[in-house]
Amino acid sequence: MFSQQVAGIDVEGLWLHSLACGVAAKDALSFQQGSGGHEAFLGGVLHDIGVLLISRLVPDKTRELYSGRHTVADVLASERKCIGITHAEVGAYASEQWHFPASLVEMIRCHHHPRSARLSPRTAAAVCVGNEIAKALQLGTSISFFVSEIEPEVWGMLGITAADMPRLVTTVHNDFETACDLFAG
């Protein structure tokens, strides 16, 4: 589907990661409720839109920002140091300019810090969890290689326990395969 690199970003790998994040976010949000994951899916798919925008706007900084295997904290600190803003903030700002719904803007802005979300904290938590699940399962290519620890409060917002993980992971794998057939093949 995508065959290009943009300033060192593996666009196809990032697309697959974003698709996996959307699937995992949808599955995490609907895990206990059984429905309501469509907003989380969209938030997951768009969560790293700021990375693509940064790679287009400041391509000379992109390799410096995203070429290593960093933690999320390292990436955010590097973005702030090099360009004065994070990919989450760039994505949220662009989403506001594009008149996306406020809840979607918030998911993009808060996908690394869902407890700061006010409009849809559970959905932001689902996107955060989806992002880390996608990285843990190595579905696509994230800008941060290492899986971040998810705060217990974030898991609690979704009602997911350690005992639920095998079933959730199986669901994510199955739904990701279906999504790839629809969107990536």
QUIBEL-V347611 format. One record per residue. N is the residue number from 1. RES is the residue in one letter. SS is DSSP state (h for helix, s for strand, l for the rest). OMEGA is omega in radians with two decimals (* if undefined). D_FIRST is the distance of its C-alpha to the first C-alpha in Angstrom with 2 decimals. Layout:
N,RES,SS,OMEGA,D_FIRST  N,RES,SS,OMEGA,D_FIRST
//
This chain:
1,M,l,3.09,0.00  2,F,l,-3.13,3.82  3,S,l,-3.04,6.54  4,Q,l,2.95,9.49  5,Q,s,3.08,12.39  6,V,s,3.12,14.47  7,A,l,3.10,18.07  8,G,l,3.10,17.49  9,I,s,3.04,15.04  10,D,s,-3.02,12.17  11,V,h,3.12,9.65  12,E,h,3.11,7.14  13,G,h,3.11,10.53  14,L,h,3.09,11.89  15,W,h,-3.14,9.34  16,L,h,3.07,10.15  17,H,h,-3.11,13.72  18,S,h,3.07,13.88  19,L,h,3.11,12.76  20,A,h,3.09,15.33  21,C,h,3.12,17.81  22,G,h,3.12,17.62  23,V,h,-3.11,18.21  24,A,h,3.10,20.96  25,A,h,3.09,22.50  26,K,h,-3.11,22.75  27,D,h,3.13,24.24  28,A,h,-3.12,26.58  29,L,h,-3.08,27.86  30,S,h,-3.06,28.44  31,F,h,-3.13,29.75  32,Q,h,-3.07,33.37  33,Q,h,-3.12,33.23  34,G,l,3.12,30.96  35,S,l,3.05,29.25  36,G,l,-3.07,28.32  37,G,l,-3.05,25.03  38,H,h,3.11,22.92  39,E,h,3.10,23.80  40,A,h,3.09,23.12  41,F,h,-3.12,19.62  42,L,h,3.09,18.89  43,G,h,3.11,20.77  44,G,h,3.13,18.81  45,V,h,-3.07,15.39  46,L,h,-2.99,17.02  47,H,l,-3.12,19.43  48,D,l,3.12,18.04  49,I,h,3.10,17.24  50,G,h,3.10,20.25  51,V,h,3.12,18.67  52,L,h,3.12,16.13  53,L,h,3.10,19.13  54,I,h,-3.13,21.35  55,S,h,3.08,19.05  56,R,h,-3.05,19.14  57,L,h,3.13,22.84  58,V,l,-3.05,24.31  59,P,h,-3.14,22.08  60,D,h,3.13,25.25  61,K,h,-2.98,25.69  62,T,h,3.14,22.20  63,R,h,3.11,22.75  64,E,h,-3.09,26.15  65,L,h,-2.91,24.90  66,Y,h,-3.05,21.94  67,S,l,-3.14,22.30  68,G,l,3.08,24.83  69,R,l,-2.99,24.82  70,H,s,2.92,26.60  71,T,l,3.07,27.86  72,V,h,3.14,26.97  73,A,h,3.10,30.47  74,D,h,-3.13,29.98  75,V,h,-3.12,26.78  76,L,h,3.12,28.52  77,A,h,3.13,31.67  78,S,h,3.10,29.94  79,E,h,-3.11,28.14  80,R,h,-3.13,31.47  81,K,h,-3.03,33.33  82,C,h,-3.05,31.08  83,I,h,3.04,30.03  84,G,l,-3.09,32.32  85,I,l,3.13,29.80  86,T,l,3.10,27.22  87,H,h,3.12,23.53  88,A,h,3.12,24.68  89,E,h,3.09,27.23  90,V,h,3.13,24.95  91,G,h,3.13,22.44  92,A,h,3.14,25.44  93,Y,h,3.13,27.03  94,A,h,3.14,24.05  95,S,h,3.06,23.69  96,E,h,3.14,27.40  97,Q,h,3.12,27.09  98,W,l,3.09,24.43  99,H,l,3.02,26.97  100,F,l,3.07,25.03  101,P,l,-3.09,27.51  102,A,h,-3.14,29.69  103,S,h,3.10,28.78  104,L,h,3.07,25.04  105,V,h,-3.13,26.13  106,E,h,3.11,28.36  107,M,h,3.13,25.72  108,I,h,-3.12,23.65  109,R,h,-2.97,26.91  110,C,l,-3.02,28.34  111,H,l,3.01,25.55  112,H,l,-3.10,27.45  113,H,l,-3.01,30.86  114,P,h,3.14,30.83  115,R,h,3.07,34.61  116,S,h,3.12,34.81  117,A,l,-3.13,33.09  118,R,l,-3.08,35.65  119,L,l,-3.08,33.99  120,S,l,-3.06,31.82  121,P,h,3.12,32.65  122,R,h,-3.14,31.60  123,T,h,3.06,28.14  124,A,h,3.08,27.83  125,A,h,3.12,29.12  126,A,h,3.11,26.47  127,V,h,3.08,23.68  128,C,h,3.14,25.57  129,V,h,3.11,25.95  130,G,h,3.11,22.33  131,N,h,-3.11,21.28  132,E,h,3.07,23.77  133,I,h,3.11,22.98  134,A,h,3.10,19.27  135,K,h,-3.11,20.62  136,A,h,-3.13,23.35  137,L,l,3.12,21.14  138,Q,l,3.10,18.79  139,L,l,-3.07,15.70  140,G,l,-3.08,13.21  141,T,l,3.11,14.86  142,S,l,3.07,17.46  143,I,l,3.04,19.51  144,S,s,-3.04,22.55  145,F,l,-3.02,22.78  146,F,l,3.09,25.98  147,V,l,3.14,26.25  148,S,l,3.04,28.71  149,E,l,3.12,31.64  150,I,l,-3.11,31.57  151,E,l,3.13,34.93  152,P,h,3.13,36.92  153,E,h,3.14,37.34  154,V,h,3.06,33.60  155,W,h,-3.13,33.53  156,G,h,3.11,36.69  157,M,h,-3.11,35.16  158,L,h,-3.12,32.83  159,G,l,-3.12,35.58  160,I,l,3.11,33.66  161,T,l,3.10,35.80  162,A,h,3.13,35.31  163,A,h,-3.13,36.35  164,D,h,-2.96,33.40  165,M,h,3.14,30.74  166,P,h,3.13,30.41  167,R,h,3.11,29.85  168,L,h,3.14,27.43  169,V,h,3.10,25.35  170,T,h,3.11,25.31  171,T,h,3.14,24.26  172,V,h,3.13,21.39  173,H,h,-3.12,20.15  174,N,h,-3.12,20.47  175,D,h,3.09,18.90  176,F,h,3.10,15.88  177,E,h,3.11,15.34  178,T,h,-3.14,15.71  179,A,h,3.11,13.36  180,C,h,3.10,10.55  181,D,h,-3.11,11.50  182,L,h,-2.92,11.42  183,F,h,-3.00,8.63  184,A,h,-3.06,6.05  185,G,l,*,6.69
//
